[in-house]
Amino acid sequence: MPRALEIMKREHLSLNSVLHVLNQLVLDLESGRLRSDDVDYDLFEKIMTYIEEFSDTMHHPKEDKYLFPALLKKTSEANEVILELEEQHRRGIANRKKLEVHIQAMKDRHPGQVEKVIDAMKDYLQAHREHMKLEDHVIMPLAERVLSEEDWAPIDAAFNQNEDPLFGDVPKSKFRKLLSDITFLAPAPIGLGGGRNR
């Protein structure tokens, strides 16, 4: 398997672990187990920072700049899927910013924001799941089948620079620290429950 695909798969696992924490927060807010007054906003901030700086800044741009163009040159089989994925990358940034606005409004105790945060987080999580499913089940298998070793060389080189924060050979300390903080702050049983308690 090409190095870039190995890295992409591991990065999806890293992102899934962070999204799992976000999903649990949605479930806790929706069920009432977690009230807005008891939310650990530092945890939210770290999750959003991780997604912004790793997924939106490192992972997706490499797909847009290297993997997708290589596929478009080689085959027309996934043209529509690639266009959709590129659009999802753009929408994902806008949706993350919208979610951050609602989280801040909930923190500032604006009325009705808990429901807006829940809805925005559900939409955000669903979009990420659908996005990764398309990449995992359509794009990656197609790329492995149609791209040559020569096609893979620049893609591998680009993804090697990502130094995946959870599984990489040379983890970047910033992302390693973010993931460590998220694990510490996330409520049990998904994390260590080290967040503030009221």
Backbone as CSV, one residue per row, in Angstrom:
resi,resn,N_x,N_y,N_z,CA_x,CA_y,CA_z,C_x,C_y,C_z
1,MET,0.842,-1.195,0.000,0.000,0.000,0.000,0.879,1.248,0.000
2,PRO,0.557,2.227,-0.843,1.342,3.471,-0.863,1.362,4.150,0.509
3,ARG,2.478,4.780,0.804,2.676,5.440,2.103,1.571,6.467,2.370
4,ALA,1.195,7.236,1.351,0.166,8.266,1.546,-1.147,7.658,2.009
5,LEU,-1.518,6.508,1.475,-2.771,5.865,1.894,-2.681,5.389,3.334
6,GLU,-1.531,4.849,3.719,-1.349,4.437,5.115,-1.524,5.633,6.045
7,ILE,-0.925,6.756,5.667,-1.009,7.973,6.487,-2.453,8.478,6.527
8,MET,-3.124,8.507,5.374,-4.519,8.963,5.339,-5.399,8.116,6.244
9,LYS,-5.219,6.805,6.192,-6.032,5.912,7.028,-5.771,6.172,8.509
10,ARG,-4.507,6.352,8.867,-4.179,6.612,10.269,-4.703,7.981,10.707
11,GLU,-4.629,8.961,9.798,-5.150,10.285,10.138,-6.660,10.242,10.327
12,HIS,-7.346,9.422,9.547,-8.781,9.254,9.745,-9.066,8.646,11.116
13,LEU,-8.243,7.701,11.536,-8.409,7.114,12.869,-8.202,8.166,13.952
14,SER,-7.170,9.011,13.777,-6.916,10.084,14.743,-8.109,11.029,14.830
15,LEU,-8.604,11.435,13.673,-9.738,12.350,13.642,-10.979,11.699,14.242
16,ASN,-11.184,10.423,13.938,-12.332,9.709,14.504,-12.292,9.676,16.020
17,SER,-11.099,9.546,16.588,-11.004,9.512,18.053,-11.430,10.851,18.655
18,VAL,-11.095,11.946,17.979,-11.491,13.279,18.449,-12.992,13.491,18.231
19,LEU,-13.492,13.052,17.074,-14.926,13.191,16.789,-15.765,12.343,17.745
20,HIS,-15.200,11.228,18.207,-15.912,10.382,19.167,-16.156,11.149,20.472
21,VAL,-15.170,11.916,20.892,-15.335,12.754,22.092,-16.432,13.783,21.844
22,LEU,-16.405,14.420,20.685,-17.424,15.415,20.339,-18.810,14.778,20.310
23,ASN,-18.909,13.577,19.766,-20.189,12.865,19.710,-20.725,12.588,21.114
24,GLN,-19.834,12.195,22.023,-20.273,11.923,23.396,-20.777,13.200,24.068
25,LEU,-20.132,14.313,23.783,-20.593,15.592,24.335,-21.986,15.941,23.808
26,VAL,-22.240,15.654,22.527,-23.573,15.873,21.952,-24.598,15.034,22.699
27,LEU,-24.296,13.741,22.869,-25.229,12.836,23.546,-25.499,13.293,24.973
28,ASP,-24.451,13.741,25.655,-24.611,14.185,27.044,-25.426,15.474,27.135
29,LEU,-25.192,16.402,26.204,-25.976,17.642,26.188,-27.438,17.355,25.861
30,GLU,-27.657,16.509,24.875,-29.022,16.223,24.417,-29.832,15.503,25.486
31,SER,-29.182,14.616,26.230,-29.888,13.832,27.253,-30.080,14.610,28.551
32,GLY,-29.352,15.722,28.693,-29.432,16.485,29.932,-28.429,16.040,30.976
33,ARG,-27.632,15.001,30.666,-26.587,14.573,31.607,-25.536,15.660,31.781
34,LEU,-25.419,16.510,30.744,-24.470,17.616,30.791,-25.237,18.913,30.557
35,ARG,-25.151,19.829,31.540,-25.799,21.133,31.390,-24.790,22.132,30.859
36,SER,-25.292,23.161,30.198,-24.379,24.144,29.605,-23.478,24.790,30.657
37,ASP,-23.975,24.915,31.895,-23.158,25.501,32.968,-21.988,24.599,33.343
38,ASP,-22.105,23.296,33.048,-21.074,22.341,33.435,-20.152,21.945,32.281
39,VAL,-20.385,22.516,31.113,-19.564,22.182,29.949,-18.126,22.638,30.173
40,ASP,-17.178,21.784,29.797,-15.769,22.156,29.847,-15.427,22.802,28.501
41,TYR,-15.462,24.117,28.462,-15.246,24.832,27.207,-13.798,24.738,26.736
42,ASP,-12.900,24.474,27.651,-11.504,24.257,27.272,-11.401,23.000,26.400
43,LEU,-12.170,21.987,26.730,-12.196,20.764,25.924,-12.728,21.063,24.524
44,PHE,-13.834,21.797,24.441,-14.375,22.190,23.141,-13.330,22.944,22.321
45,GLU,-12.649,23.884,22.974,-11.655,24.698,22.269,-10.525,23.830,21.720
46,LYS,-10.087,22.870,22.498,-8.996,21.997,22.055,-9.444,21.103,20.891
47,ILE,-10.672,20.619,20.954,-11.196,19.801,19.853,-11.264,20.627,18.573
48,MET,-11.808,21.828,18.669,-11.928,22.682,17.491,-10.546,23.073,16.939
49,THR,-9.608,23.323,17.827,-8.252,23.661,17.400,-7.615,22.489,16.674
50,TYR,-7.797,21.296,17.219,-7.245,20.102,16.577,-7.809,19.948,15.164
51,ILE,-9.122,20.048,15.052,-9.763,19.858,13.748,-9.318,20.942,12.770
52,GLU,-9.252,22.181,13.243,-8.844,23.286,12.367,-7.405,23.128,11.902
53,GLU,-6.500,22.910,12.846,-5.082,22.959,12.506,-4.583,21.660,11.896
54,PHE,-5.193,20.545,12.231,-4.736,19.292,11.644,-5.549,18.919,10.409
55,SER,-6.848,18.763,10.580,-7.678,18.305,9.470,-7.810,19.365,8.383
56,ASP,-8.205,20.578,8.765,-8.481,21.625,7.777,-7.218,22.247,7.194
57,THR,-6.118,22.212,7.935,-4.901,22.880,7.492,-3.891,21.912,6.878
58,MET,-3.830,20.674,7.389,-2.819,19.734,6.901,-3.402,18.619,6.034
59,HIS,-4.447,17.973,6.500,-4.954,16.765,5.832,-5.697,17.084,4.536
60,HIS,-6.741,17.868,4.635,-7.563,18.142,3.454,-6.806,18.862,2.327
61,PRO,-5.983,19.864,2.633,-5.256,20.512,1.533,-4.352,19.563,0.744
62,LYS,-3.795,18.547,1.415,-2.945,17.581,0.698,-3.784,16.749,-0.265
63,GLU,-4.995,16.422,0.143,-5.890,15.682,-0.751,-6.244,16.551,-1.959
64,ASP,-6.608,17.808,-1.686,-7.011,18.727,-2.759,-5.873,19.014,-3.738
65,LYS,-4.666,19.148,-3.230,-3.538,19.570,-4.062,-2.835,18.408,-4.764
66,TYR,-2.830,17.225,-4.134,-2.033,16.123,-4.678,-2.858,14.906,-5.102
67,LEU,-3.661,14.368,-4.187,-4.353,13.119,-4.504,-5.447,13.304,-5.543
68,PHE,-6.329,14.262,-5.329,-7.465,14.435,-6.248,-7.018,14.784,-7.673
69,PRO,-6.082,15.737,-7.860,-5.640,16.017,-9.230,-5.015,14.800,-9.924
70,ALA,-4.267,13.991,-9.159,-3.656,12.796,-9.754,-4.732,11.838,-10.232
71,LEU,-5.792,11.693,-9.443,-6.890,10.813,-9.844,-7.639,11.366,-11.051
72,LEU,-7.874,12.663,-11.056,-8.604,13.282,-12.165,-7.836,13.147,-13.485
73,LYS,-6.508,13.152,-13.407,-5.699,12.974,-14.615,-5.749,11.532,-15.126
74,LYS,-5.903,10.601,-14.192,-5.780,9.182,-14.533,-7.097,8.546,-14.958
75,THR,-8.205,8.998,-14.375,-9.491,8.351,-14.633,-10.629,9.344,-14.420
76,SER,-11.745,9.052,-15.060,-12.939,9.879,-14.853,-13.940,9.183,-13.935
77,GLU,-13.559,8.029,-13.397,-14.472,7.214,-12.587,-15.014,7.951,-11.363
78,ALA,-14.207,8.815,-10.783,-14.608,9.450,-9.523,-14.749,10.958,-9.632
79,ASN,-14.927,11.458,-10.849,-15.003,12.920,-11.031,-16.034,13.576,-10.121
80,GLU,-17.249,13.023,-10.112,-18.324,13.630,-9.314,-18.031,13.518,-7.822
81,VAL,-17.485,12.384,-7.412,-17.160,12.194,-5.995,-16.082,13.176,-5.561
82,ILE,-15.066,13.359,-6.392,-13.985,14.292,-6.058,-14.505,15.725,-5.960
83,LEU,-15.350,16.116,-6.890,-15.941,17.455,-6.812,-16.727,17.620,-5.520
84,GLU,-17.472,16.589,-5.139,-18.243,16.640,-3.892,-17.318,16.728,-2.685
85,LEU,-16.240,15.941,-2.685,-15.299,15.969,-1.555,-14.624,17.333,-1.431
86,GLU,-14.252,17.918,-2.556,-13.636,19.248,-2.520,-14.616,20.283,-1.967
87,GLU,-15.872,20.171,-2.357,-16.894,21.078,-1.834,-17.104,20.845,-0.338
88,GLN,-17.063,19.580,0.076,-17.203,19.264,1.498,-16.054,19.851,2.301
89,HIS,-14.848,19.854,1.746,-13.721,20.479,2.435,-14.003,21.956,2.681
90,ARG,-14.520,22.636,1.662,-14.828,24.068,1.815,-15.962,24.279,2.831
91,ARG,-17.018,23.466,2.710,-18.152,23.605,3.639,-17.744,23.250,5.066
92,GLY,-16.833,22.302,5.199,-16.403,21.870,6.534,-15.796,23.005,7.332
93,ILE,-15.011,23.837,6.668,-14.401,24.991,7.346,-15.487,25.960,7.804
94,ALA,-16.447,26.242,6.917,-17.546,27.154,7.262,-18.391,26.575,8.391
95,ASN,-18.651,25.259,8.343,-19.470,24.623,9.381,-18.757,24.601,10.723
96,ARG,-17.432,24.404,10.710,-16.678,24.438,11.961,-16.748,25.831,12.577
97,LYS,-16.594,26.865,11.747,-16.653,28.245,12.256,-18.043,28.556,12.817
98,LYS,-19.089,28.060,12.142,-20.456,28.260,12.625,-20.643,27.571,13.975
99,LEU,-20.120,26.360,14.098,-20.214,25.627,15.361,-19.484,26.379,16.468
100,GLU,-18.314,26.920,16.161,-17.554,27.672,17.158,-18.324,28.892,17.647
101,VAL,-19.045,29.564,16.732,-19.867,30.724,17.112,-20.960,30.293,18.089
102,HIS,-21.626,29.168,17.797,-22.697,28.685,18.685,-22.144,28.249,20.045
103,ILE,-20.971,27.615,20.034,-20.361,27.200,21.308,-20.041,28.424,22.157
104,GLN,-19.497,29.466,21.530,-19.196,30.699,22.264,-20.477,31.327,22.800
105,ALA,-21.548,31.315,21.995,-22.827,31.883,22.447,-23.386,31.074,23.613
106,MET,-23.224,29.742,23.573,-23.668,28.908,24.701,-22.843,29.234,25.936
107,LYS,-21.550,29.412,25.752,-20.670,29.772,26.871,-21.098,31.104,27.477
108,ASP,-21.519,32.042,26.598,-21.966,33.362,27.060,-23.414,33.350,27.556
109,ARG,-24.010,32.164,27.590,-25.363,31.927,28.125,-26.459,32.636,27.341
110,HIS,-26.294,32.723,26.035,-27.369,33.250,25.202,-28.496,32.230,25.138
111,PRO,-29.743,32.665,25.221,-30.881,31.730,25.220,-30.945,30.897,23.932
112,GLY,-31.313,29.644,24.108,-31.543,28.757,22.965,-30.290,28.213,22.304
113,GLN,-29.123,28.529,22.844,-27.887,28.119,22.180,-27.550,26.638,22.387
114,VAL,-28.005,26.052,23.475,-27.716,24.624,23.691,-28.284,23.811,22.537
115,GLU,-29.530,24.086,22.176,-30.170,23.355,21.073,-29.450,23.619,19.754
116,LYS,-29.006,24.870,19.557,-28.289,25.203,18.324,-26.940,24.490,18.265
117,VAL,-26.267,24.397,19.403,-24.991,23.681,19.461,-25.213,22.197,19.160
118,ILE,-26.234,21.620,19.757,-26.536,20.202,19.521,-26.800,19.954,18.036
119,ASP,-27.655,20.784,17.429,-27.971,20.621,16.005,-26.735,20.813,15.131
120,ALA,-25.947,21.845,15.432,-24.745,22.129,14.627,-23.722,21.006,14.771
121,MET,-23.580,20.467,15.990,-22.619,19.380,16.199,-23.075,18.112,15.497
122,LYS,-24.368,17.823,15.535,-24.882,16.637,14.842,-24.622,16.737,13.345
123,ASP,-24.907,17.917,12.773,-24.659,18.132,11.342,-23.170,17.987,11.021
124,TYR,-22.347,18.553,11.873,-20.901,18.523,11.677,-20.359,17.096,11.726
125,LEU,-20.812,16.342,12.717,-20.373,14.951,12.863,-20.838,14.101,11.690
126,GLN,-22.092,14.279,11.282,-22.619,13.512,10.156,-21.852,13.823,8.876
127,ALA,-21.533,15.080,8.668,-20.780,15.475,7.467,-19.402,14.823,7.462
128,HIS,-18.736,14.807,8.618,-17.413,14.171,8.701,-17.505,12.670,8.428
129,ARG,-18.519,12.027,8.995,-18.672,10.579,8.784,-18.877,10.259,7.311
130,GLU,-19.766,11.009,6.669,-20.050,10.770,5.249,-18.806,11.053,4.395
131,HIS,-18.079,12.097,4.762,-16.886,12.473,4.027,-15.832,11.362,4.095
132,MET,-15.542,10.896,5.301,-14.524,9.862,5.453,-14.967,8.543,4.823
133,LYS,-16.261,8.270,4.847,-16.767,7.051,4.213,-16.510,7.082,2.702
134,LEU,-16.759,8.225,2.062,-16.484,8.362,0.628,-14.997,8.171,0.335
135,GLU,-14.162,8.771,1.168,-12.722,8.634,0.944,-12.249,7.204,1.177
136,ASP,-12.718,6.605,2.274,-12.275,5.254,2.633,-12.761,4.192,1.653
137,HIS,-13.996,4.346,1.173,-14.609,3.273,0.383,-14.636,3.521,-1.125
138,VAL,-14.407,4.764,-1.536,-14.413,5.061,-2.978,-13.039,5.540,-3.443
139,ILE,-12.548,6.629,-2.849,-11.338,7.283,-3.341,-10.079,6.456,-3.092
140,MET,-9.892,5.984,-1.871,-8.659,5.255,-1.566,-8.532,3.961,-2.374
141,PRO,-9.589,3.134,-2.443,-9.451,1.921,-3.259,-9.202,2.235,-4.740
142,LEU,-9.870,3.277,-5.254,-9.660,3.647,-6.649,-8.226,4.121,-6.870
143,ALA,-7.733,4.968,-5.969,-6.367,5.479,-6.092,-5.353,4.343,-6.055
144,GLU,-5.564,3.400,-5.168,-4.635,2.271,-5.063,-4.647,1.443,-6.350
145,ARG,-5.805,1.381,-6.991,-5.943,0.574,-8.206,-5.363,1.265,-9.444
146,VAL,-5.577,2.584,-9.588,-5.242,3.216,-10.874,-3.948,4.031,-10.884
147,LEU,-3.474,4.458,-9.716,-2.275,5.302,-9.717,-1.006,4.452,-9.749
148,SER,-0.034,4.916,-10.513,1.241,4.208,-10.640,2.194,4.638,-9.526
149,GLU,3.305,3.939,-9.434,4.332,4.301,-8.459,4.816,5.729,-8.703
150,GLU,4.933,6.085,-9.958,5.350,7.453,-10.315,4.293,8.472,-9.884
151,ASP,3.016,8.119,-10.044,1.929,9.012,-9.604,1.972,9.215,-8.095
152,TRP,2.320,8.144,-7.383,2.278,8.192,-5.919,3.433,9.001,-5.319
153,ALA,4.543,9.111,-6.016,5.739,9.728,-5.422,5.472,11.115,-4.820
154,PRO,4.882,12.073,-5.560,4.645,13.391,-4.951,3.559,13.359,-3.874
155,ILE,2.595,12.446,-4.014,1.528,12.330,-3.007,2.116,11.806,-1.703
156,ASP,2.955,10.761,-1.818,3.616,10.215,-0.624,4.477,11.271,0.048
157,ALA,5.230,12.019,-0.753,6.112,13.045,-0.185,5.310,14.097,0.579
158,ALA,4.172,14.495,0.022,3.333,15.506,0.682,2.778,14.988,2.002
159,PHE,2.228,13.779,1.984,1.622,13.246,3.207,2.662,12.875,4.257
160,ASN,3.870,12.535,3.826,4.929,12.247,4.788,5.236,13.458,5.661
161,GLN,4.962,14.658,5.143,5.216,15.883,5.907,4.211,16.078,7.037
162,ASN,3.091,15.362,6.987,2.048,15.561,7.999,2.457,15.078,9.378
163,GLU,3.318,14.064,9.415,3.759,13.530,10.706,2.573,13.350,11.641
164,ASP,1.741,12.405,11.322,0.483,12.187,12.021,0.616,12.283,13.536
165,PRO,-0.285,13.028,14.186,-0.145,13.309,15.617,-0.359,12.115,16.525
166,LEU,-1.081,11.113,16.104,-1.374,9.994,16.993,-0.553,8.769,16.655
167,PHE,-0.362,8.501,15.369,0.264,7.254,14.961,1.584,7.439,14.223
168,GLY,1.964,8.647,13.906,3.118,8.879,13.054,4.435,8.493,13.700
169,ASP,5.449,8.311,12.844,6.776,7.948,13.325,7.434,9.105,14.070
170,VAL,7.130,10.336,13.645,7.705,11.515,14.291,6.565,12.474,14.636
171,PRO,5.807,12.154,15.694,4.625,12.974,16.006,5.003,14.417,16.312
172,LYS,4.228,15.333,15.826,4.463,16.736,16.139,4.008,16.985,17.568
173,SER,4.851,17.621,18.340,4.563,17.791,19.761,3.282,18.577,19.994
174,LYS,2.991,19.517,19.112,1.787,20.334,19.291,0.528,19.473,19.224
175,PHE,0.442,18.610,18.197,-0.739,17.779,18.045,-0.781,16.676,19.095
176,ARG,0.385,16.158,19.451,0.446,15.142,20.500,-0.083,15.733,21.806
177,LYS,0.326,16.975,22.099,-0.144,17.645,23.317,-1.650,17.893,23.254
178,LEU,-2.154,18.325,22.097,-3.594,18.552,21.947,-4.372,17.268,22.195
179,LEU,-3.927,16.160,21.580,-4.624,14.887,21.770,-4.549,14.424,23.216
180,SER,-3.403,14.644,23.840,-3.251,14.291,25.251,-4.213,15.116,26.114
181,ASP,-4.313,16.412,25.829,-5.222,17.286,26.576,-6.684,16.867,26.385
182,ILE,-7.042,16.531,25.134,-8.418,16.113,24.844,-8.746,14.844,25.614
183,THR,-7.816,13.885,25.615,-8.030,12.632,26.349,-8.158,12.899,27.841
184,PHE,-7.337,13.801,28.364,-7.384,14.117,29.798,-8.691,14.806,30.177
185,LEU,-9.121,15.758,29.353,-10.291,16.565,29.696,-11.618,15.865,29.414
186,ALA,-11.632,14.946,28.433,-12.888,14.286,28.048,-13.453,13.507,29.227
187,PRO,-14.774,13.577,29.410,-15.383,12.854,30.523,-15.259,11.342,30.348
188,ALA,-15.162,10.636,31.475,-15.154,9.168,31.448,-16.509,8.705,30.889
189,PRO,-16.592,7.593,30.205,-15.528,6.606,29.985,-14.707,6.844,28.729
190,ILE,-14.957,7.924,27.969,-14.185,8.109,26.746,-12.847,8.787,26.990
191,GLY,-12.706,9.445,28.136,-11.445,10.088,28.494,-11.172,9.862,29.974
192,LEU,-10.268,10.654,30.504,-9.884,10.496,31.903,-10.716,11.348,32.854
193,GLY,-11.562,12.191,32.297,-12.448,12.997,33.142,-11.723,14.035,33.961
194,GLY,-10.638,14.578,33.409,-9.842,15.545,34.155,-10.321,16.974,34.029
195,GLY,-11.458,17.167,33.359,-11.991,18.520,33.198,-12.511,19.076,34.504
196,ARG,-12.875,20.325,34.459,-13.356,20.968,35.684,-14.722,20.409,36.078
197,ASN,-14.946,20.288,37.327,-16.230,19.829,37.855,-16.860,20.940,38.654
198,ARG,-18.175,21.001,38.582,-18.880,22.055,39.349,-19.741,21.374,40.374
